[in-house]
Amino acid sequence: MVLMKRLELLQYLMRNGAVILREASRHTIVECRGLKTQVPRHREIVDELARKICKDLGLPFVR
């Protein structure tokens, strides 16, 4: 199982035009070009989930 730091994922998303809409209790809601998704508030995120988050926002997944 390969893990990615949550902070690294959020920084990557924001560099590519995503904005944080709000912080919920267990997730962060992120929007990019009209597409929205949730990022869990864990320290590390499994690569498969990070790939899905990028796909939801229309961004390529780059490790």
HELIX and SHEET records of a PDB file:
HELIX    1   1 ARG A    6  ARG A   15  1                                  10    
HELIX    2   2 ASP A   47  ASP A   56  1                                  10    
SHEET    1   A 2 LEU A   3  LYS A   5  0                                        
SHEET    2   A 2 GLU A  44  VAL A  46 -1                                        
SHEET    1   B 3 VAL A  19  GLU A  23  0                                        
SHEET    2   B 3 HIS A  27  CYS A  32 -1                                        
SHEET    3   B 3 LEU A  35  PRO A  40 -1                                        
END                                                                             
